[in-house]
Amino acid sequence: MSGTIGNLLKLVRSVDRAFEVQEKHGAAIQKLTDGIAALEKRVTALEMREEVVIARCEGAAAASATSAAAVAMADLARRLGAMEERGRLGRDAPVQRLSGPAED
């Protein structure tokens, strides 16, 4: 009978160890699950930041293009104004020719 009680105690210890292992594994799995959830939150936050950065870049590109176009238009207007001024002066003033090299 003592052999049966000894076998029964071994079985109880084995079951107890199995429950301890299960508890440890459960805690480890919960820790991993929490880590994955934290990573998901970080990825979501990074995606939102990425959208903000893209929107800012698009705005900067549009502003840069507008600025470049404004500079080109200002230069064109300045050149046209100068051409108009030369044309107006050319009509109102007598034509003056530069003298060339003296002929021998």
Secondary structure as UniProt FT lines:
FT   HELIX           2..92
//
